[in-house]
Amino acid sequence: MEPTPEQQRDAAVAELARLRAGLAAGLTIEQSARLRGSTAEELEADAKAFVSEFGLSAPPANPSGGPRGVDVDAATGIAAGAAAYHRKHPKREPRPAPTEAEQRRNPFAEPSYTMSR
């Protein structure tokens, strides 16, 4: 029997509540799925108990990508990004176009014979 739309909605709300409580306590998505409770307070208490029982560390400071590199600027926006790119990659002089003889040259060719006396 297929669940009704109300049952699907209730299941989605419960899953979201588990994820919120688990991620706030420093759990992964997979660990958050194991939380039990019918209210937000029960889920938060279960998440804290899960963390203390398994000796997990505190939640990460930046869960959305890890530490920032030293070359990452604090400024935001397209103009700031373009300026940072141009600072890191200065403009170079263009190379001259190859001559026709250079274009036809085979870089893998080796002399097949030499003339010696």
N, C-alpha and C positions, 0 to 999 in steps of 0.2 A: 504494500500500500504506500502510495507516494505521500510525503508530508505536505500538510497544508501550508499556504503562504505565511500564516501566523507562526507555525512551528518552525519554518525556515528562518523567519525573522528572529524568533527567540533564540534559536541556536546560534545565529550570527552575532547577536548581542552578547550572548554568554561567551562566545569565543573571543570577541573583542575585549570584554572585561578581563578574561584570563590573560590575554596578551598584555594589556595595560598594567595589570598587577605584577606580572612576571617581569616585564621589561623594566619597570620601576625598581624592582628588587635586584636587578642585575642578572636575571635568568635569560637563557636563549629562547628562541621561539619554540623549539622542541621541548625544552623544560617547562615553559609556560603552559603548554598544552596539557601537562599532567596535573595542574592545579585543580583543587576541588573546593567548591563553595557556591552558594546561590546569591550572595551579595558581594559588593565590592570590598567591604570590610573583611568578610570571610576569606576572600581570595587573597587579599593583601596579607592577612595573618598566615595563610597557608604558604604563600611565597616566602615570607620571612622565616617560617619554620623550615622550609625546604633549603633555604640558603644556610641557616645555622646547622641543620642536620648534616648536610654534605660538606660544610666548611668552605663554601664558595666565597670568592673575594667580593669586594664592593663593586657596584656597577661601574663600567668604564666611563671615563670623563668625556670622551668623544666617541660615542658609539656609531657615528655615521661616517667612518672612514679612517680612523686611526690618527696618529699624530701628523701634524702638518709639517711639510718640509721647510728648510731654511730659506728656500728661494720663493716661497709663496708670500705674496704681498697681502697686506691687510685691506688695501683699497678695493672697492667693488665697482662694477660697471664695465661697460665695453671699452670706454676710453682708457680706464685704468689698466685693463687687461692688455690693450694694444700698446700702451706705454711700457708696461713690464716686458712684453715680448720684444719690443725694439731695443730696450736696454740690454736684454739677455742675448739678442741676435743682432749685432750691429750690421749696418748696410755694407755690402762688399761691392767692389768694382766688378762690372760684368766681364766675363772672359771674351776675348775676341772670337769671332766666328771662324771655324776651321776653313782652311782653303780647300779647293776642290781636290787637290792631291792628297791632303790629309783625310778627307772624307772617304776616298777610294782605297786608302791603305788598309791592308789586312794586318791587324795587330798580332795575329798568331803565325804569320808567315815567317819561314826561316829560309835562308839561302840553301838551295838544293845542291849547288855545286860551287866550287871556286876554281878559278883558272890560275894555275901556277906554272912557272917555267922551269 
